[in-house]
Amino acid sequence: MLDIQPHVAWDSKPAIQQITVRATVVGLAIGSLVLISNFQFGLQTGWVSMMSLPSALLACWFFRQIWPLIRPNDVPFTDVETVYVQSMAVAVGTGPLAFGFVGVIPAIEKFLTKEESGGSREQGQTFGMCQLLMWSAGLAFFGIFIAVPLRKQVIVREKLPFPSGSATAMLIAVLNGSEILQEVSRTDLLQMRNRRLSEFPLSQDSDREVSMLSIRGSPDGYSALEIDSGENDTHGVNEANESSYEENIQILFRTFAVSSIYTIGSYFLPIVRTIPIFGKALSENYLWEFQPSPAYIGQGMIMGLPTVSYMLFGCMLGWGILAPMAKHVGWVPPDAGVDDWERGVHGWILWTSLSIMVVDSVVGFIVVTVRSLIKFWLTDDKARLLSNVWDDSFESILLEEERVINKRRNTTSSSSNRPNTVKLVYDDVDHEVADEHLVKLTTVISGIIVSSLMCIILVIYLFGLEIIPVYAMVTALFIALFLSILGIRALGETDLNPVSGIGKISQLIFALLIPRDRKGAVLLNLVAGGVAESGAQQAGDLMQDLKTGHLLGASPRAQFIAQILGAIWSIILSSVMYICYNKVYQIPDKQFRIPTAIVWIDCARLVTGQGLPEKALGCSVVLGIIFAFLSLIRNCYRESNRNWLMYIPSGVAVGVGIYNTPSFTIARFIGGVIASTWMNRQQLNMGAKTKMIVFSSGLVLGEGICSIFNMLFTDLKVPHL
């Protein structure tokens, strides 16, 4: 087995070689697996995952178990090399959403009429391989270059938490036995020091003071202040780290195997996909079925109980109340099938879903914008003003204490080769890597210009200058820039990148800028929304990864290169996978309903003034007003941590529960209940949370990756049992 890296101080890590052939190959391979999985679930439910944590775990497994068999005498892998791998994997894996292959593209292909496209496309006309490559290349890089200059503000200065990025950093540090940055306030550090001094009086030995202030990451990935006797405990910590690594790997592979067996078995026994546990009548008329999919249960575990509870509420509202009401009163034609997107109940309740999601996104957008402006113009200035009047002598003492503590701790750690140390730093001081490890400003500026020109030229070439004018594309890019900034801030503060809401907001903005009677207004609206969603998705993904790299001391330039290389590969693989799905399956069908595409096209039709089904407008307005009020309360009090906020449902989650069929939502709710029960029994232990994420990721990856076999069986017309 390849040994883990020797202890390296945080400040020295950026100089470690990170862009290696082995890391690039592994990053592309892991990212390809994530992409295949995301395509499956994106087309089914519109949900994709970054999979940062399992990507890092798979990278460590490969370099520990497989690479020594290939190159036994090679240098040990490092934590920053793992950061490079998972950054590339995320860039590849999120391609289906970033390039609109689960939303915008199928909406244009499957539902856009010839009149709505301005006569440029026939309904049902598919894109060719070259066209998909051009579309993807136009959207692939703009968001990356947007994120790079924002890193200094949101990560180094404001230190937004980015919870998933921080959790991934801790896991990588534990698996590699390396140092991780921990930013704490001066008050907190002094309180920790005073508390330890009161509990354990110091002797005259200064080394004891250093060890008592030492913080180490536990094998479960949880940072805790520990008392250390000063003896060399490397062997015990290494054994604990190895035990944690082996346990997580076994969990991942076992759940992967279970999910894979279900996936392949479900092809031969299709009945297990839709079990009518609520009766045949509810199954046929309102799709109340249960699909015991391990992947959907895993997704529910990742989403958490509050989110899946809101989705279940939306499911009951849409499929348990609105759909039967519309059918009973006669707002839906009696001869329309439940799967009819145009005339059936599914198409009718979709408008209420769209209304709820749009108002929730708009209200949240307004609140976040106002709050961000206040923080930027007032809070930051006040903090800077207070910093200027800070007592110089006291500040000097604190800074000297920090310097001495870290110096002594590093000396102690180096002499004992102690892994998993946390570098204590003050959070009101900017900690940045050397300039040679940053992306140059000239690269950023030229990249933004080139990627913008690529986007404009390729999209116009694809759809025609008459349909997509230059000024519209320039406007779309400016809107994408602004909305991406808000998306990054939302992701950093809440761990949720609201890309779907951002897409809808851009569609609303464009509806105000572009005349409704313009030729191809619906197509133009879809393209503008796709550009905004792509920019926000990629900018958020890269910023999440940059947070991981910052805590571990990785080179931002290396992560930037990983994102670029990953995007290039994702362009090719995403286009190939979409062609394959289009060839093998008759999309949309019962298995791949592409609900996100339906939402995209209906939103474009709504904002461009097209009519709604009977009584759908009135119902949508009423529910929109209710959820706008609820969203205002939830967003205004979000930072207050009030317990009653959890009882106010998220409009986006409720909307997802309405437009997805009950079988998906029920399985996810079960997963959320399992996750909540698991964490409550573990008393919020962070190690248990890591295991839960690994457990659920194995379920998702197993079904997603093995879907490629089901596609092959379908193409070869292998008979069902």
Legacy VTK file of the C-alpha trace (Angstrom):
# vtk DataFile Version 3.0
C-alpha trace
ASCII
DATASET POLYDATA
POINTS 721 float
0.000 0.000 0.000
1.238 3.478 -0.852
2.127 5.481 2.239
0.343 8.705 2.976
2.197 11.949 2.479
4.649 13.229 5.092
3.483 16.188 7.157
3.693 19.437 5.168
2.853 22.858 6.577
-0.125 24.701 5.083
2.052 27.504 3.737
4.232 25.070 1.792
1.487 23.043 0.130
0.832 25.251 -2.915
4.348 24.519 -4.155
3.715 20.752 -4.180
3.197 19.365 -7.663
-0.538 18.936 -8.176
-1.068 18.881 -11.935
0.092 15.342 -12.683
-0.806 12.858 -15.391
-2.024 10.302 -12.850
-4.273 12.810 -11.099
-5.663 14.060 -14.413
-6.512 10.570 -15.651
-8.127 9.585 -12.347
-10.046 12.864 -12.145
-11.476 12.408 -15.631
-12.384 8.778 -14.896
-14.174 9.538 -11.618
-15.891 12.528 -13.191
-17.125 10.350 -16.047
-18.770 7.979 -13.563
-20.467 10.901 -11.827
-21.613 12.295 -15.178
-23.207 8.990 -16.209
-25.023 8.865 -12.877
-26.192 12.468 -13.139
-27.571 11.923 -16.636
-29.798 9.133 -15.392
-31.324 11.103 -12.529
-31.275 14.444 -14.316
-33.522 13.150 -17.082
-35.766 11.379 -14.562
-36.180 14.055 -11.896
-33.974 17.030 -12.775
-31.675 16.382 -9.799
-27.884 16.168 -10.113
-25.115 16.102 -7.495
-21.568 17.462 -7.339
-20.388 14.289 -5.555
-17.315 16.080 -4.175
-16.912 13.906 -1.103
-17.251 10.475 -2.775
-14.972 11.687 -5.593
-12.270 12.487 -3.049
-12.793 9.135 -1.340
-12.533 7.237 -4.638
-9.354 9.160 -5.488
-7.771 8.132 -2.174
-8.854 4.525 -2.738
-7.297 4.446 -6.211
-3.990 5.913 -5.110
-3.797 3.624 -2.080
-4.976 0.348 -3.592
-4.524 0.457 -7.374
-1.679 2.839 -8.124
0.940 0.941 -6.056
0.284 -2.062 -8.293
0.996 0.050 -11.370
3.871 2.189 -10.072
5.070 0.668 -6.768
7.996 3.066 -6.373
6.144 6.251 -7.215
6.008 9.221 -4.861
3.144 9.266 -2.313
-0.074 10.998 -3.306
-0.868 14.225 -1.476
-3.940 15.947 -0.143
-3.597 18.803 -2.633
-3.368 16.275 -5.454
-6.635 14.821 -4.191
-8.136 18.325 -4.312
-7.072 18.554 -7.958
-8.726 15.196 -8.699
-12.063 16.032 -7.060
-12.112 19.503 -8.680
-11.781 17.893 -12.090
-14.341 15.209 -11.247
-16.918 17.838 -10.250
-16.275 19.806 -13.453
-16.930 16.692 -15.529
-19.813 15.270 -13.515
-22.034 18.355 -13.421
-21.981 18.789 -17.209
-25.563 17.496 -17.743
-26.961 20.404 -15.713
-24.386 23.035 -16.668
-24.951 22.479 -20.395
-28.718 22.168 -20.113
-28.924 18.534 -21.230
-31.568 17.753 -18.607
-33.564 20.940 -19.140
-33.069 23.480 -21.919
-31.943 21.160 -24.730
-34.755 18.570 -24.348
-37.230 21.452 -23.930
-36.170 22.829 -27.320
-36.068 19.400 -28.962
-39.222 17.788 -27.598
-41.725 20.568 -26.909
-40.835 23.740 -28.829
-43.196 24.269 -31.767
-42.140 25.616 -35.140
-43.961 28.880 -34.466
-42.299 29.300 -31.053
-38.885 28.805 -32.627
-39.545 31.505 -35.188
-39.694 28.950 -37.973
-36.107 27.870 -37.423
-36.884 24.396 -36.046
-39.486 21.681 -36.456
-41.046 20.232 -33.314
-39.239 17.029 -32.426
-36.168 17.941 -34.479
-33.097 16.621 -32.653
-29.669 18.187 -32.393
-26.730 16.535 -34.107
-23.438 15.738 -32.436
-21.667 18.794 -33.847
-24.520 21.058 -32.751
-24.416 19.700 -29.192
-20.649 20.187 -29.082
-21.015 23.794 -30.220
-23.749 24.505 -27.682
-21.750 22.952 -24.835
-18.534 24.728 -25.819
-20.379 28.042 -25.845
-21.591 27.554 -22.267
-18.651 25.664 -20.769
-16.148 28.327 -19.727
-17.872 31.607 -18.948
-18.837 30.636 -15.404
-15.323 29.397 -14.637
-13.722 32.740 -15.472
-16.426 34.551 -13.489
-15.634 32.609 -10.313
-11.865 33.130 -10.276
-11.776 36.879 -9.454
-14.528 36.454 -6.839
-12.484 33.976 -4.812
-10.536 36.694 -2.987
-13.713 38.382 -1.774
-15.942 35.497 -0.736
-13.351 32.962 0.499
-10.269 34.868 1.642
-11.892 38.036 2.969
-15.509 37.245 3.860
-14.702 33.595 4.633
-18.128 32.289 3.646
-18.490 28.769 5.063
-19.375 26.728 1.932
-20.362 23.769 4.179
-19.948 21.006 1.577
-16.570 22.339 0.491
-15.399 22.539 4.099
-16.620 18.994 4.826
-14.763 17.676 1.780
-11.602 19.449 2.915
-11.827 17.841 6.342
-12.320 14.378 4.842
-9.297 14.816 2.557
-7.184 16.049 5.477
-8.157 13.054 7.590
-7.525 10.503 4.829
-4.126 12.020 4.061
-3.067 12.941 7.593
-2.418 16.535 6.589
-2.770 20.058 7.907
-5.953 22.060 7.407
-6.638 25.727 7.986
-9.079 26.680 10.736
-10.076 30.320 10.982
-11.309 31.373 14.427
-12.042 34.729 16.005
-9.652 36.276 18.484
-12.326 36.040 21.166
-12.959 32.349 20.505
-9.266 31.517 20.585
-8.753 33.350 23.865
-11.816 31.635 25.332
-10.503 28.225 24.273
-7.131 29.053 25.792
-8.587 30.355 29.041
-10.961 27.392 29.335
-8.086 24.963 28.923
-5.954 26.897 31.352
-8.697 26.785 33.966
-9.316 23.068 33.464
-5.647 22.049 33.234
-3.254 24.448 35.026
0.027 24.807 33.185
3.395 23.791 34.454
6.496 25.736 33.608
6.952 23.620 30.498
6.049 25.823 27.522
5.680 22.770 25.294
2.738 21.660 27.436
1.027 24.974 26.676
1.532 24.394 22.978
0.179 20.841 23.109
-2.853 21.974 25.092
-3.665 24.506 22.402
-3.152 21.961 19.655
-6.186 21.043 17.611
-6.278 17.861 15.623
-8.846 16.379 13.287
-10.302 13.137 14.543
-10.523 10.099 12.273
-14.211 10.808 11.783
-13.481 14.201 10.305
-14.506 16.261 13.345
-12.246 18.977 14.700
-11.935 18.943 18.470
-9.685 20.617 21.001
-7.601 17.878 22.587
-5.116 17.548 25.421
-1.866 16.003 24.343
0.831 14.641 26.587
3.485 15.682 24.108
4.458 12.085 23.325
4.724 10.762 19.812
1.288 9.367 18.977
1.691 9.113 15.214
1.195 5.356 15.137
-2.129 5.490 16.950
-3.471 8.356 14.852
-2.375 6.661 11.637
-4.142 3.463 12.682
-7.301 5.438 13.435
-7.116 7.217 10.087
-6.576 3.921 8.290
-9.530 2.386 10.100
-11.779 5.310 9.137
-10.623 5.114 5.519
-11.225 1.360 5.282
-14.648 1.668 6.891
-15.789 4.420 4.514
-14.487 2.562 1.468
-16.323 -0.614 2.506
-19.540 1.365 3.026
-19.217 2.960 -0.420
-18.589 -0.309 -2.256
-21.253 -2.284 -0.394
-23.990 0.257 -1.015
-22.792 0.566 -4.605
-23.192 -3.204 -5.008
-26.697 -3.234 -3.505
-27.832 -0.396 -5.746
-26.263 -2.017 -8.814
-28.100 -5.293 -8.187
-31.419 -3.457 -7.904
-30.764 -1.466 -11.087
-29.939 -4.447 -13.278
-32.686 -6.506 -11.655
-35.241 -3.786 -12.321
-34.665 -4.161 -16.045
-35.603 -7.814 -16.006
-38.407 -7.240 -13.469
-39.882 -3.824 -14.409
-42.670 -4.300 -11.853
-40.269 -3.321 -9.035
-40.010 0.189 -10.500
-43.673 1.026 -9.902
-45.387 -0.774 -7.039
-49.059 0.339 -6.661
-49.089 0.229 -2.858
-51.988 2.741 -2.709
-54.253 0.745 -4.992
-54.696 0.317 -8.723
-57.068 3.263 -9.159
-54.724 5.829 -7.592
-51.844 4.328 -9.545
-53.568 4.623 -12.924
-55.270 7.983 -12.416
-52.802 9.920 -10.261
-49.524 7.941 -10.386
-49.527 7.174 -6.657
-46.908 4.428 -6.755
-43.781 3.493 -4.862
-40.423 2.919 -6.487
-38.016 1.259 -4.008
-35.031 2.814 -5.712
-31.864 2.795 -3.571
-30.658 5.865 -5.462
-33.750 7.921 -4.645
-33.475 6.863 -1.019
-29.820 7.942 -1.119
-30.777 11.278 -2.660
-33.244 11.828 0.156
-30.515 11.141 2.692
-28.297 13.755 1.064
-31.111 16.326 0.826
-32.095 15.956 4.477
-35.448 15.547 6.212
-36.629 19.194 6.008
-36.208 19.398 2.224
-37.813 16.030 1.471
-40.641 16.854 3.893
-41.384 20.004 1.878
-41.270 17.889 -1.274
-43.745 15.418 0.252
-46.009 18.326 1.163
-45.848 19.486 -2.457
-46.562 15.956 -3.639
-49.695 15.738 -1.486
-50.773 19.241 -2.512
-50.334 18.569 -6.224
-51.177 14.896 -6.645
-53.466 14.468 -3.647
-55.522 17.693 -3.787
-55.078 19.764 -6.952
-55.001 16.916 -9.489
-58.181 15.164 -8.222
-59.914 18.545 -7.856
-59.081 19.594 -11.430
-60.296 16.278 -12.786
-63.457 16.163 -10.670
-64.548 19.735 -11.474
-63.858 19.272 -15.170
-60.932 21.651 -15.649
-59.082 18.748 -17.240
-60.705 16.926 -20.201
-61.942 13.479 -19.075
-60.322 11.776 -22.072
-56.874 13.208 -21.329
-54.394 10.724 -19.918
-52.495 11.414 -16.726
-49.246 11.527 -18.699
-50.555 14.165 -21.118
-48.391 17.244 -20.543
-50.706 19.436 -22.594
-54.216 18.410 -21.458
-53.805 15.967 -18.546
-53.638 16.578 -14.801
-49.841 16.426 -14.837
-49.727 19.348 -17.233
-52.380 21.241 -15.232
-50.696 21.038 -11.816
-47.345 21.870 -13.399
-48.438 25.507 -13.714
-49.018 25.762 -9.968
-45.596 24.229 -9.422
-44.051 26.792 -11.733
-45.829 29.663 -9.992
-44.652 28.556 -6.556
-41.037 28.097 -7.667
-40.884 31.406 -9.542
-42.249 33.545 -6.701
-40.012 31.767 -4.191
-36.975 32.385 -6.394
-37.858 36.028 -7.042
-38.526 36.838 -3.393
-35.367 35.034 -2.318
-33.438 36.857 -5.030
-34.655 40.243 -3.797
-33.900 39.504 -0.148
-30.432 38.083 -0.877
-29.611 41.043 -3.132
-30.640 43.633 -0.560
-28.869 41.788 2.242
-25.672 41.379 0.197
-25.626 45.066 -0.701
-26.098 46.036 2.930
-23.322 43.704 4.038
-20.963 44.894 1.319
-21.523 48.620 1.712
-22.193 48.853 5.432
-21.127 45.806 7.436
-17.719 45.409 5.815
-16.960 49.095 6.149
-17.966 49.056 9.800
-15.791 46.035 10.462
-12.885 47.744 8.732
-13.494 50.914 10.733
-13.528 48.996 14.007
-10.378 47.198 12.952
-8.622 50.528 12.441
-9.427 51.707 15.954
-8.440 48.341 17.521
-6.048 48.838 20.388
-2.621 48.499 18.806
-0.876 47.079 21.818
-3.507 44.387 22.457
-3.573 43.494 18.767
0.192 43.139 18.749
0.039 40.783 21.708
-2.593 38.620 20.002
-0.717 38.500 16.712
2.483 37.571 18.482
0.625 34.869 20.438
-0.753 33.443 17.190
2.709 33.452 15.628
4.328 31.730 18.591
1.555 29.134 18.942
1.700 28.129 15.294
5.489 28.160 15.228
5.770 25.943 18.298
2.953 23.717 17.106
4.572 23.259 13.712
7.890 22.496 15.363
6.263 19.944 17.634
4.303 18.418 14.775
7.367 18.227 12.588
9.484 16.588 15.244
6.853 13.971 16.000
5.544 13.682 12.438
2.071 14.219 13.861
-0.644 14.262 11.187
-4.052 15.904 11.065
-2.985 19.179 12.642
-5.219 22.201 12.255
-3.511 25.509 11.613
-5.089 28.048 13.946
-5.416 31.493 12.371
-7.475 34.561 13.154
-10.498 35.058 10.930
-10.031 38.834 10.697
-6.731 38.375 8.883
-6.576 37.438 5.199
-4.587 34.240 4.633
-3.586 33.850 1.027
-1.153 31.754 -0.985
1.738 33.316 -2.856
0.979 35.209 -6.066
2.676 32.633 -8.287
-0.011 30.110 -7.330
-2.912 32.402 -8.247
-4.539 32.805 -11.647
-3.179 35.935 -13.302
-5.504 38.861 -13.861
-4.604 38.960 -17.554
-5.689 35.313 -17.834
-9.011 36.095 -16.188
-9.760 39.131 -18.345
-8.744 37.472 -21.589
-10.660 34.333 -20.567
-13.858 36.271 -19.909
-13.559 38.023 -23.264
-12.767 34.857 -25.238
-15.406 32.704 -23.499
-18.025 35.441 -24.002
-17.194 35.699 -27.708
-17.333 31.899 -28.003
-20.740 31.848 -26.364
-22.117 34.617 -28.587
-20.700 33.275 -31.854
-21.537 29.605 -31.328
-25.078 30.164 -30.023
-25.924 32.603 -32.822
-24.451 30.229 -35.396
-26.526 27.399 -33.947
-29.916 29.175 -33.894
-29.493 32.001 -36.382
-28.971 35.743 -36.104
-32.634 36.470 -36.808
-33.700 34.508 -33.738
-30.791 35.269 -31.387
-29.558 38.850 -31.952
-26.140 39.921 -30.688
-27.538 42.408 -28.187
-29.666 39.663 -26.633
-26.650 37.408 -26.083
-24.593 40.257 -24.620
-27.477 41.052 -22.279
-27.794 37.381 -21.332
-24.111 37.242 -20.381
-24.374 40.363 -18.218
-27.427 38.906 -16.483
-25.545 35.623 -16.050
-22.635 37.517 -14.466
-24.847 39.257 -11.928
-26.931 36.200 -11.093
-23.817 34.019 -10.777
-22.485 36.337 -8.084
-25.716 35.954 -6.144
-25.653 32.202 -6.703
-22.129 31.976 -5.305
-23.100 33.929 -2.203
-26.191 31.794 -1.665
-24.119 28.623 -2.024
-21.485 29.932 0.379
-24.014 30.826 3.046
-26.652 28.101 2.682
-24.883 25.242 0.835
-27.558 25.479 -1.876
-26.815 26.709 -5.382
-30.213 27.975 -6.614
-29.458 27.383 -10.295
-33.034 26.430 -11.187
-34.363 29.597 -9.598
-31.653 31.626 -11.303
-32.717 30.232 -14.652
-36.329 31.229 -13.993
-35.329 34.723 -12.873
-33.321 35.234 -16.056
-36.349 34.127 -18.072
-38.480 36.720 -16.268
-35.908 39.451 -16.841
-35.636 38.618 -20.511
-39.411 38.658 -20.857
-39.292 42.308 -19.771
-36.460 43.167 -22.163
-37.587 41.295 -25.285
-40.950 42.106 -26.956
-43.399 39.231 -26.650
-44.337 39.445 -30.316
-40.741 39.112 -31.441
-40.058 36.232 -33.809
-38.828 33.214 -31.837
-39.366 34.887 -28.441
-39.902 31.539 -26.667
-36.692 30.054 -28.081
-34.761 33.189 -27.199
-36.117 33.031 -23.661
-34.992 29.412 -23.273
-31.496 30.158 -24.553
-31.082 33.168 -22.240
-32.161 31.118 -19.234
-29.773 28.324 -20.201
-26.842 30.749 -20.354
-27.627 32.160 -16.897
-28.085 28.712 -15.349
-24.835 27.443 -16.841
-22.823 30.402 -15.560
-24.227 30.102 -12.042
-23.733 26.320 -11.936
-20.097 26.406 -12.994
-19.199 29.449 -10.908
-20.713 27.842 -7.820
-19.028 24.478 -8.421
-15.608 26.055 -8.820
-16.055 28.291 -5.773
-17.064 25.290 -3.654
-13.907 23.500 -4.797
-11.795 26.606 -4.224
-13.007 26.651 -0.611
-11.839 23.056 -0.220
-8.491 23.946 -1.746
-8.095 27.068 0.381
-8.536 25.174 3.646
-5.958 22.582 2.560
-3.493 25.005 0.999
-3.952 23.808 -2.590
-2.952 25.948 -5.548
-5.925 27.921 -6.948
-4.187 27.901 -10.320
-4.091 24.093 -10.314
-7.789 23.930 -9.468
-8.538 26.392 -12.245
-6.700 24.177 -14.729
-8.578 21.136 -13.390
-11.883 22.905 -13.992
-10.897 23.848 -17.555
-9.728 20.328 -18.439
-12.795 18.804 -16.802
-15.110 21.121 -18.735
-13.452 20.194 -22.042
-13.925 16.473 -21.392
-17.462 17.056 -20.118
-18.376 18.800 -23.388
-17.548 15.647 -25.327
-18.920 13.044 -22.921
-22.141 14.950 -22.173
-22.904 15.279 -25.883
-22.222 11.575 -26.466
-24.413 10.510 -23.533
-27.299 12.710 -24.653
-27.141 11.254 -28.162
-27.158 7.751 -26.651
-30.215 8.424 -24.481
-32.038 9.948 -27.434
-31.237 6.951 -29.608
-32.129 4.219 -27.112
-35.188 5.691 -25.362
-38.296 7.442 -26.646
-37.883 10.483 -24.409
-40.123 11.559 -22.764
-41.562 8.273 -21.544
-42.688 6.781 -18.266
-39.105 6.207 -17.123
-37.621 9.507 -18.337
-40.275 12.172 -17.933
-37.786 15.076 -18.239
-39.844 17.234 -15.826
-37.208 19.971 -15.793
-37.601 20.413 -19.543
-41.370 20.788 -19.083
-40.812 23.467 -16.464
-38.421 25.325 -18.782
-40.779 25.387 -21.763
-43.851 26.251 -19.700
-42.030 29.088 -17.953
-40.923 30.462 -21.329
-44.495 30.265 -22.615
-45.856 31.882 -19.457
-43.558 34.912 -19.482
-44.032 35.423 -23.223
-47.800 35.685 -22.782
-49.188 32.340 -23.903
-52.416 31.042 -22.399
-52.792 28.584 -19.514
-55.212 25.676 -19.107
-58.661 26.396 -17.693
-58.592 27.804 -14.144
-54.853 27.120 -13.886
-54.120 30.869 -13.824
-56.366 31.563 -10.838
-55.024 28.642 -8.830
-51.434 29.600 -9.684
-51.968 33.216 -8.611
-53.484 32.232 -5.256
-50.726 29.754 -4.430
-48.116 32.183 -5.730
-49.275 34.905 -3.335
-49.291 32.498 -0.394
-45.802 31.187 -1.064
-44.432 34.646 -1.829
-45.456 35.689 1.688
-43.970 32.508 3.191
-40.756 32.970 1.229
-40.442 36.557 2.433
-40.706 35.465 6.063
-38.291 32.566 5.627
-35.647 34.605 3.814
-35.857 37.627 6.115
-35.426 35.503 9.248
-33.052 32.924 7.753
-30.036 34.103 9.762
-31.934 34.285 13.055
-31.886 30.471 13.522
-35.430 30.488 14.899
-36.898 27.038 15.426
-40.248 27.885 13.864
-38.593 28.607 10.493
-38.365 24.885 9.793
-42.166 24.750 9.591
-42.257 27.247 6.704
-41.849 25.211 3.513
-39.410 26.091 0.757
-41.275 27.036 -2.401
-38.678 25.420 -4.646
-38.874 22.113 -2.742
-42.688 22.204 -2.787
-42.646 22.908 -6.517
-40.294 19.989 -7.128
-42.658 17.760 -5.169
-45.529 18.847 -7.408
-43.900 18.349 -10.813
-42.182 15.074 -9.894
-44.378 11.997 -9.670
-45.155 10.593 -6.183
-42.950 7.501 -6.617
-39.799 9.624 -6.677
-40.825 11.834 -3.766
-41.901 8.989 -1.476
-38.550 7.215 -1.871
-36.676 10.433 -1.148
-38.789 11.080 1.936
-37.902 7.626 3.244
-34.246 8.496 2.723
-34.655 11.745 4.650
-36.295 9.915 7.560
-33.449 7.378 7.619
-30.850 10.154 7.619
-32.579 12.065 10.410
-32.911 8.940 12.552
-29.282 8.046 11.897
-27.969 11.466 12.928
-30.196 11.735 15.991
-28.920 8.410 17.299
-25.352 9.528 16.686
-25.990 12.833 18.478
-24.848 14.878 15.472
-21.428 13.236 15.390
-19.619 14.563 12.325
-18.028 11.206 11.648
-21.490 9.667 11.418
-22.496 12.407 9.003
-19.524 11.602 6.788
-20.447 7.913 6.793
-24.036 8.805 5.967
-22.941 10.847 2.950
-20.669 8.030 1.792
-23.495 5.521 2.316
-25.985 7.558 0.285
-23.428 8.366 -2.420
-22.813 4.660 -2.973
-26.542 4.138 -3.506
-26.720 6.986 -6.018
-23.580 6.016 -7.927
-24.535 2.344 -8.110
-27.863 2.920 -9.814
-26.635 5.799 -11.936
-23.582 4.030 -13.331
-25.314 0.692 -13.877
-28.008 2.483 -15.853
-25.546 2.215 -18.729
-26.133 -1.559 -18.707
-29.894 -1.048 -18.799
-29.414 1.259 -21.761
-27.381 -1.448 -23.493
-30.030 -4.080 -22.730
-32.725 -1.801 -24.131
-30.754 -1.096 -27.294
-30.161 -4.824 -27.826
-33.841 -5.522 -27.047
-33.013 -8.010 -24.305
-36.389 -9.429 -23.168
-37.859 -8.736 -19.747
-38.866 -11.588 -17.463
LINES 1 722
721 0 1 2 3 4 5 6 7 8 9 10 11 12 13 14 15 16 17 18 19 20 21 22 23 24 25 26 27 28 29 30 31 32 33 34 35 36 37 38 39 40 41 42 43 44 45 46 47 48 49 50 51 52 53 54 55 56 57 58 59 60 61 62 63 64 65 66 67 68 69 70 71 72 73 74 75 76 77 78 79 80 81 82 83 84 85 86 87 88 89 90 91 92 93 94 95 96 97 98 99 100 101 102 103 104 105 106 107 108 109 110 111 112 113 114 115 116 117 118 119 120 121 122 123 124 125 126 127 128 129 130 131 132 133 134 135 136 137 138 139 140 141 142 143 144 145 146 147 148 149 150 151 152 153 154 155 156 157 158 159 160 161 162 163 164 165 166 167 168 169 170 171 172 173 174 175 176 177 178 179 180 181 182 183 184 185 186 187 188 189 190 191 192 193 194 195 196 197 198 199 200 201 202 203 204 205 206 207 208 209 210 211 212 213 214 215 216 217 218 219 220 221 222 223 224 225 226 227 228 229 230 231 232 233 234 235 236 237 238 239 240 241 242 243 244 245 246 247 248 249 250 251 252 253 254 255 256 257 258 259 260 261 262 263 264 265 266 267 268 269 270 271 272 273 274 275 276 277 278 279 280 281 282 283 284 285 286 287 288 289 290 291 292 293 294 295 296 297 298 299 300 301 302 303 304 305 306 307 308 309 310 311 312 313 314 315 316 317 318 319 320 321 322 323 324 325 326 327 328 329 330 331 332 333 334 335 336 337 338 339 340 341 342 343 344 345 346 347 348 349 350 351 352 353 354 355 356 357 358 359 360 361 362 363 364 365 366 367 368 369 370 371 372 373 374 375 376 377 378 379 380 381 382 383 384 385 386 387 388 389 390 391 392 393 394 395 396 397 398 399 400 401 402 403 404 405 406 407 408 409 410 411 412 413 414 415 416 417 418 419 420 421 422 423 424 425 426 427 428 429 430 431 432 433 434 435 436 437 438 439 440 441 442 443 444 445 446 447 448 449 450 451 452 453 454 455 456 457 458 459 460 461 462 463 464 465 466 467 468 469 470 471 472 473 474 475 476 477 478 479 480 481 482 483 484 485 486 487 488 489 490 491 492 493 494 495 496 497 498 499 500 501 502 503 504 505 506 507 508 509 510 511 512 513 514 515 516 517 518 519 520 521 522 523 524 525 526 527 528 529 530 531 532 533 534 535 536 537 538 539 540 541 542 543 544 545 546 547 548 549 550 551 552 553 554 555 556 557 558 559 560 561 562 563 564 565 566 567 568 569 570 571 572 573 574 575 576 577 578 579 580 581 582 583 584 585 586 587 588 589 590 591 592 593 594 595 596 597 598 599 600 601 602 603 604 605 606 607 608 609 610 611 612 613 614 615 616 617 618 619 620 621 622 623 624 625 626 627 628 629 630 631 632 633 634 635 636 637 638 639 640 641 642 643 644 645 646 647 648 649 650 651 652 653 654 655 656 657 658 659 660 661 662 663 664 665 666 667 668 669 670 671 672 673 674 675 676 677 678 679 680 681 682 683 684 685 686 687 688 689 690 691 692 693 694 695 696 697 698 699 700 701 702 703 704 705 706 707 708 709 710 711 712 713 714 715 716 717 718 719 720
